[in-house]
Structures are given as C-alpha cells and as structure tokens.
Amino acid sequence: MKLRPIGQEDRLSIIDHLDELRSRVIICVAALLVVFCVCFWQNHPLLNLLNHALPSAAKSGLGHQPKLDAQLEQNLKTASVDLDKLALYLKQSKGVAPGAASATHGAANALGKVATEYPKSASAQEKPIVIGVGEGFTVTMLISAYFAVLFTLPLLLYQIYAFVLPALSKAERRIATPVVAAAPLLFVTGAGFTYFAVLPPAVHFLQGYNNTEFQVLIGAGSYYKFEIMLMMGIGLAFQVPLLALGLQRVGAISASTLTLNWRYALVLIAVIVAALPGVDPVTMTMETLPLVALYVLSILLLKWVEHRNFRRARAEANSAVSSDKTPDDSDKTRDDDLSKH
C-alpha cells in the first residue's frame, strides 16, 4: 500500500493509478471507522458538548425556570417558617395531642429541606427527548459519524491532495499546498465560531420565544441536525478567502472586481444565509456578519497578493534591464579604449 505522494516525474499506468486510488480510499475508510468507533465509545461527552447551547428553559422544560425556582423556594421557606410557628402554638396550647406539635415541627423541617434542594435539581440540565424505540441509537450513530468526519478531515484532504499531486505543476503545487493546509483550519474556525457565537443566542431565541405559553421540549434529532448543519454550513462559508484566492490565481477575479461588485456580493450572502438553518433575525444576523467580514478579508487578501506580485514583477523587470545593460556598458568601455590607442 503506497502512502507517499507520487512524484511528478513518476510514470504510472492506469492500473497503477487505480491501485493508488484504492490504497488511499482504504486508508480513509479505515481512519473513519477507527475514529467513528472512538466517537461512539465516547458519545456522552460529544452529546453533552452539543447540549451546551440549550437555554435554561429548554433544559428544564418549565419556561422561565430561574424565576419559578426562586419564587418556589421563597414560598416553601415561608411555609416552613409558618409551620414552625404553628408547632410552637400547638405546644403551648392546652388539650392538644402531644404528637401534634412534634409532627408539625417535622413537617416544617421537611419543607425547609425541599426549599433548599428542589431549585438545585429543577435547574439541572435535562436531555433532548427522543421518540421511538431506536431513535436514541440512530441519533448517537449520526452524531458519532459527523464528529468522525470532522476529526479525520485533515487526513481526508491530504489523501485527496496526494492523489492529484502528480497532475500539478510546480506553480500549482505552491498554491495547492497552503490551500490544503488552510482549508481544515478555516473549517474548524468557522465551526468553532458557530458553536460559541451563533448557536447560543440562536437556540435561546428560538426555544425561548413565547415560552410562557408552551412547555419547551426539544427533539434530539431535529436539535442536533440544526446544530451540525449550521456549523458545517458556516465552516464551509469560511472557505471564501481560499475560493477568492484561487479565482484570482486563474485570472477570473481581482480585488477591484470584488470591490466594485459588493452589492451583488451582499445579495449572494443573503441567499447563502437564507439557505442555512435558522430563519429568525438573531440567527441570520449572526450568520451574515462573519460572511461580510470574510468578504472584506478576501478583498484585503487579494490586494496584498496583487501588491506582492506587482513588486515581484517589477524586481524581475529591473533585474532583466540591468542584465541587458551590462554587455552594452562593457562594449562601450572597450570602444573607448580602442579610440585612445
């Protein structure tokens, strides 16, 4: 099984290329299976990671849970104090059974414990619900598969790059190598930005909207699908600078092209945002801002590349001019020497 990239000078037959493709596919499938098994084994931390964005209303299913917890705690404490007073009055009263005061005092103590412990348990995080016998298993399998692809993404990109490497020229390799290295980093950056900056306000807004009129229960399948599709969509959108750089290298666009057509770019960004999960104003705003920032970053990147290419071309031109002038100067010096003689 060949693991090293094939050199451009190597001459392979179709059978050799197919053999190399088979070897790299086997490597990718084996890596995916191994990482999938590890993710399935450690699915609890992965699911807890995805559950982190749930708001308190969705975690407990009781609407304004913090307010309700505080109000209930206060009511229970008041009832406990009142029962303590009642036990004291019963103890001081004549004709009351001896056990009445002690029983009332015990009830007061029990209510005091409930007042202390219940809000803690009520505020604890609950899990999204599953409907059906096998949904919990299938959802866990799906989440493990998504994380397996995410964790093996650098290896998958490298195998693709190593397979197409012989068809690339040296100039194309200089472009492809940093692209392959930067693509997974940008994807992970986009997914991380979505997880920390987009998902919490989006999920809080969507699940908390009008929650006093509904009992908030979240289906595990729809919730995880929303999270994963949103992270994957914005992660892919973070590849915009690489796409712009590639189009600039083939001469399709330039920095001035992007600058002049910014209105069309905004329309395209709006279309992309509309295609992503979440159509509420909070989610769409949090999706639009990074895409606009990436568009501006792409313009700055292309301007920097064009400026660097211009300086390089000018330096090469000056070098060529100086090399052309050198023989003429030597010839002129030789003619002056001959005229003196």
C-alpha positions as CSV (number, residue, x, y, z in Angstrom):
1,M,0.0,0.0,0.0
2,K,1.5,3.3,-1.1
3,L,1.4,6.1,1.4
4,R,3.8,8.6,-0.1
5,P,2.7,11.1,-2.8
6,I,3.6,10.1,-6.3
7,G,6.2,12.3,-7.8
8,Q,5.5,14.3,-11.0
9,E,8.4,12.5,-12.7
10,D,7.0,9.1,-11.9
11,R,5.2,7.4,-14.9
12,L,2.3,5.2,-13.8
13,S,-0.2,3.2,-15.8
14,I,-3.9,3.3,-15.4
15,I,-3.7,0.2,-13.2
16,D,-1.1,1.8,-11.0
17,H,-3.3,4.9,-10.6
18,L,-6.3,2.8,-9.7
19,D,-4.2,0.8,-7.3
20,E,-3.1,4.1,-5.6
21,L,-6.7,5.3,-5.5
22,R,-7.8,2.1,-3.9
23,S,-5.0,2.3,-1.3
24,R,-5.9,5.9,-0.4
25,V,-9.6,5.0,-0.2
26,I,-8.8,2.1,2.1
27,I,-6.8,4.5,4.3
28,C,-9.6,7.0,4.5
29,V,-12.3,4.3,5.2
30,A,-10.1,2.7,7.9
31,A,-9.4,6.1,9.6
32,L,-13.1,6.9,9.5
33,L,-14.1,3.6,11.0
34,V,-11.5,3.8,13.8
35,V,-12.4,7.4,14.7
36,F,-16.1,6.6,14.5
37,C,-15.7,3.7,16.9
38,V,-13.8,6.1,19.3
39,C,-16.5,8.7,19.0
40,F,-19.3,6.2,19.5
41,W,-17.4,4.9,22.6
42,Q,-17.1,8.5,23.9
43,N,-20.5,9.7,22.7
44,H,-21.6,11.1,26.1
45,P,-19.0,14.0,26.1
46,L,-19.9,14.7,22.4
47,L,-23.6,14.8,23.2
48,N,-23.0,17.0,26.3
49,L,-20.9,19.3,24.1
50,L,-23.9,19.8,21.7
51,N,-26.3,20.1,24.6
52,H,-24.3,23.1,26.0
53,A,-26.2,25.6,23.8
54,L,-29.5,24.7,25.3
55,P,-31.1,27.6,27.2
56,S,-32.4,27.1,30.7
57,A,-36.0,27.0,29.5
58,A,-35.2,24.1,27.2
59,K,-33.0,22.3,29.7
60,S,-35.8,22.1,32.3
61,G,-38.9,22.4,30.1
62,L,-40.5,24.9,32.5
63,G,-40.4,28.2,30.8
64,H,-38.9,30.9,33.0
65,Q,-37.2,28.4,35.2
66,P,-34.8,30.6,37.2
67,K,-37.7,32.9,38.2
68,L,-40.0,30.0,39.0
69,D,-37.3,28.3,41.1
70,A,-36.7,31.5,43.1
71,Q,-40.4,32.0,43.7
72,L,-41.0,28.4,44.7
73,E,-38.0,28.4,47.1
74,Q,-39.3,31.6,48.8
75,N,-42.8,30.1,49.1
76,L,-41.5,26.9,50.6
77,K,-39.3,28.7,53.1
78,T,-42.3,30.9,54.1
79,A,-44.4,27.7,54.6
80,S,-41.7,26.2,56.7
81,V,-41.5,29.2,59.0
82,D,-45.3,29.3,59.4
83,L,-45.3,25.6,60.3
84,D,-42.6,26.2,62.9
85,K,-44.8,28.9,64.4
86,L,-47.8,26.6,64.3
87,A,-45.8,23.9,66.1
88,L,-44.9,26.4,68.8
89,Y,-48.5,27.5,69.3
90,L,-49.7,23.9,69.4
91,K,-47.1,23.1,72.0
92,Q,-48.3,26.0,74.2
93,S,-52.0,25.2,73.7
94,K,-53.9,23.0,76.2
95,G,-55.9,20.0,75.1
96,V,-53.7,19.3,72.0
97,A,-52.3,15.8,71.5
98,P,-48.6,15.7,72.4
99,G,-47.6,14.4,69.0
100,A,-49.3,17.2,67.0
101,A,-46.6,19.8,67.9
102,S,-43.7,17.4,67.0
103,A,-45.4,16.3,63.8
104,T,-45.9,19.9,62.7
105,H,-42.3,20.7,63.6
106,G,-41.1,17.7,61.5
107,A,-43.2,18.9,58.6
108,A,-41.6,22.4,58.9
109,N,-38.1,20.9,58.7
110,A,-39.1,18.7,55.7
111,L,-40.4,21.8,53.9
112,G,-37.1,23.6,54.7
113,K,-35.1,20.9,53.1
114,V,-37.3,20.9,50.0
115,A,-36.9,24.6,49.7
116,T,-33.1,24.2,49.7
117,E,-32.8,21.1,47.4
118,Y,-35.6,21.4,44.9
119,P,-34.3,24.5,43.0
120,K,-30.9,22.8,42.5
121,S,-32.5,19.7,41.0
122,A,-35.0,21.7,39.0
123,S,-32.3,23.8,37.4
124,A,-30.2,20.7,36.4
125,Q,-29.8,20.1,32.7
126,E,-32.3,17.7,31.1
127,K,-31.7,16.0,27.8
128,P,-33.4,16.4,24.5
129,I,-36.2,14.0,24.0
130,V,-36.3,11.0,21.6
131,I,-39.5,9.5,20.1
132,G,-39.5,5.9,19.1
133,V,-37.7,2.7,20.1
134,G,-34.5,3.2,18.1
135,E,-34.1,6.9,17.8
136,G,-31.7,7.2,20.6
137,F,-29.4,4.7,19.0
138,T,-29.7,6.2,15.5
139,V,-29.1,9.8,16.7
140,T,-26.0,8.6,18.6
141,M,-24.7,6.9,15.5
142,L,-25.3,10.0,13.4
143,I,-23.5,12.3,15.9
144,S,-20.6,9.9,16.0
145,A,-20.4,9.8,12.2
146,Y,-20.4,13.7,12.0
147,F,-17.6,14.0,14.6
148,A,-15.6,11.2,12.9
149,V,-15.7,13.2,9.6
150,L,-14.7,16.4,11.4
151,F,-11.8,14.8,13.2
152,T,-10.4,13.0,10.1
153,L,-10.9,16.0,7.8
154,P,-7.2,16.8,7.6
155,L,-6.3,13.3,6.7
156,L,-9.0,13.1,4.1
157,L,-7.9,16.3,2.5
158,Y,-4.3,15.1,2.5
159,Q,-5.2,11.9,0.7
160,I,-7.0,13.8,-2.0
161,Y,-4.1,16.2,-2.4
162,A,-1.6,13.4,-2.5
163,F,-3.6,11.6,-5.2
164,V,-3.9,14.7,-7.5
165,L,-0.4,15.9,-6.8
166,P,1.3,14.3,-9.9
167,A,-1.0,16.2,-12.2
168,L,0.0,19.6,-10.7
169,S,2.8,21.7,-11.9
170,K,5.3,23.3,-9.5
171,A,3.5,26.6,-9.6
172,E,0.2,24.9,-9.0
173,R,1.7,23.0,-6.1
174,R,2.8,26.2,-4.5
175,I,-0.8,27.2,-4.5
176,A,-2.4,23.8,-3.6
177,T,-0.2,23.1,-0.6
178,P,-1.1,26.1,1.6
179,V,-4.8,25.7,0.5
180,V,-4.9,22.1,1.7
181,A,-3.2,23.2,5.0
182,A,-5.5,26.2,5.5
183,A,-8.8,24.6,4.5
184,P,-9.3,22.4,7.6
185,L,-8.1,25.2,9.9
186,L,-10.7,27.6,8.4
187,F,-13.4,25.0,8.6
188,V,-12.7,24.3,12.3
189,T,-12.6,28.1,12.9
190,G,-16.0,28.5,11.3
191,A,-17.5,25.6,13.2
192,G,-16.0,26.9,16.5
193,F,-17.3,30.4,15.8
194,T,-20.7,28.9,15.2
195,Y,-20.6,26.9,18.4
196,F,-19.6,29.7,20.7
197,A,-21.0,32.8,19.0
198,V,-24.0,31.8,16.8
199,L,-25.7,28.8,18.4
200,P,-26.3,30.1,22.0
201,P,-28.2,33.2,21.0
202,A,-29.9,31.4,18.2
203,V,-31.1,28.5,20.3
204,H,-32.0,30.7,23.2
205,F,-34.1,33.0,21.0
206,L,-35.9,30.2,19.1
207,Q,-36.6,28.0,22.1
208,G,-37.3,30.9,24.5
209,Y,-39.7,32.7,22.2
210,N,-43.2,32.8,23.8
211,N,-42.1,30.0,26.1
212,T,-44.6,31.0,28.8
213,E,-47.3,29.6,26.6
214,F,-45.6,26.3,25.8
215,Q,-43.9,23.5,27.6
216,V,-40.5,23.6,26.0
217,L,-39.4,20.1,24.8
218,I,-36.7,19.6,22.2
219,G,-36.5,16.6,19.9
220,A,-32.9,15.3,19.8
221,G,-32.9,14.5,16.1
222,S,-34.0,18.0,15.0
223,Y,-31.9,19.8,17.5
224,Y,-28.6,18.0,16.7
225,K,-29.3,18.3,12.9
226,F,-29.9,22.1,13.3
227,E,-26.6,22.5,15.2
228,I,-24.5,20.3,12.9
229,M,-25.9,21.7,9.6
230,L,-25.3,25.2,10.9
231,M,-21.7,24.5,12.0
232,M,-21.0,22.7,8.7
233,G,-22.6,25.5,6.6
234,I,-20.6,28.3,8.3
235,G,-17.5,26.2,8.3
236,L,-17.7,25.8,4.5
237,A,-18.5,29.5,4.2
238,F,-15.2,30.3,5.9
239,Q,-13.5,28.8,2.8
240,V,-14.5,32.0,0.9
241,P,-11.0,33.6,1.1
242,L,-9.4,30.4,-0.3
243,L,-12.0,30.4,-3.1
244,A,-11.3,34.0,-3.9
245,L,-7.6,33.4,-3.9
246,G,-8.0,30.5,-6.3
247,L,-10.2,32.5,-8.7
248,Q,-7.6,35.4,-8.5
249,R,-4.8,33.0,-9.4
250,V,-6.6,31.8,-12.6
251,G,-7.4,35.4,-13.5
252,A,-11.2,35.2,-13.0
253,I,-11.4,38.0,-10.4
254,S,-9.3,40.7,-8.8
255,A,-9.6,42.9,-5.7
256,S,-11.1,45.6,-7.8
257,T,-13.7,43.2,-9.1
258,L,-14.8,42.3,-5.6
259,T,-14.8,46.0,-4.5
260,L,-16.9,47.1,-7.5
261,N,-19.5,44.3,-7.2
262,W,-20.0,44.5,-3.4
263,R,-23.8,44.9,-3.9
264,Y,-24.1,41.6,-5.8
265,A,-21.9,40.0,-3.1
266,L,-24.4,41.2,-0.4
267,V,-27.3,39.6,-2.3
268,L,-25.3,36.4,-2.7
269,I,-24.5,36.4,1.1
270,A,-28.2,36.9,1.8
271,V,-29.0,33.9,-0.4
272,I,-26.4,31.8,1.4
273,V,-27.7,32.8,4.8
274,A,-31.3,32.0,3.7
275,A,-30.2,28.5,2.7
276,L,-28.6,27.9,6.1
277,P,-30.7,26.6,9.0
278,G,-32.5,29.2,11.1
279,V,-34.6,31.9,9.6
280,D,-35.1,34.0,12.7
281,P,-33.5,37.5,12.8
282,V,-30.9,36.6,15.5
283,T,-29.5,33.6,13.7
284,M,-29.5,35.3,10.3
285,T,-27.7,38.3,11.8
286,M,-25.1,36.2,13.4
287,E,-24.6,34.3,10.2
288,T,-24.4,37.4,8.0
289,L,-21.8,39.3,10.0
290,P,-19.0,36.8,9.6
291,L,-19.7,36.3,5.9
292,V,-19.5,40.0,5.3
293,A,-16.2,40.1,7.3
294,L,-14.9,37.3,5.2
295,Y,-15.7,39.1,2.0
296,V,-13.9,42.2,3.2
297,L,-11.0,39.9,4.3
298,S,-10.9,38.4,0.8
299,I,-10.6,41.9,-0.7
300,L,-7.7,42.7,1.6
301,L,-6.0,39.4,0.9
302,L,-6.3,39.8,-2.9
303,K,-4.9,43.4,-2.7
304,W,-2.0,42.1,-0.7
305,V,-1.3,39.3,-3.2
306,E,-1.6,41.7,-6.1
307,H,0.7,44.1,-4.5
308,R,3.3,41.4,-3.8
309,N,3.0,40.1,-7.3
310,F,3.5,43.6,-8.7
311,R,6.6,44.2,-6.6
312,R,8.0,40.8,-7.6
313,A,7.3,41.5,-11.3
314,R,8.9,45.0,-11.0
315,A,12.0,43.5,-9.3
316,E,12.3,40.8,-12.1
317,A,11.9,43.5,-14.7
318,N,14.6,45.7,-13.1
319,S,16.9,42.7,-12.9
320,A,16.4,41.9,-16.6
321,V,17.0,45.5,-17.6
322,S,20.2,45.7,-15.6
323,S,21.4,42.4,-17.1
324,D,20.7,43.7,-20.6
325,K,22.7,46.9,-19.9
326,T,25.8,45.2,-18.7
327,P,27.0,44.0,-22.1
328,D,26.4,47.4,-23.6
329,D,28.5,49.1,-20.9
330,S,31.4,46.7,-21.4
331,D,31.2,47.2,-25.2
332,K,31.3,51.0,-24.7
333,T,34.3,50.8,-22.5
334,R,36.1,48.6,-25.0
335,D,35.4,51.1,-27.8
336,D,36.7,53.9,-25.7
337,D,40.0,52.0,-25.1
338,L,40.4,51.3,-28.8
339,S,39.9,55.0,-29.7
340,K,42.6,56.0,-27.2
341,H,45.1,53.7,-28.9
